[in-house]
């Protein structure tokens, strides 16, 4: 079941500070993330997912973002997932508005997504 990518919220959160407000907006990953039209990927991959049955998918922006970061930084599947956990710039690039301390997915899910 397709999980659409959500837009990064600019609305303030009472309990957590926004990730974007803590990052350098001049960083190349932030600029690239803000330049990419992420809805194109949602539209392109939508045909490969069921709308009403099955386990909900990981957001398309997360999976595409991880694969882009993997290529940009020349990382393995395991390393890009680990770096996502450690790097708030990676998290913003992949569509998260708040810091997530855990792994976004298992590295093997990137293999299945590529197929």
ABEGO torsion letter per residue (X at the ends): XBBBBBBBBABBBAABBBAAAABBAABAAAAAAAABBAAAAAAAAAAABBAABEBBBBBAAAAAAAAAAAAAAGBBAAAAAAAAAABAAAAAAAGBABBBABBABBAAAAAAAAX
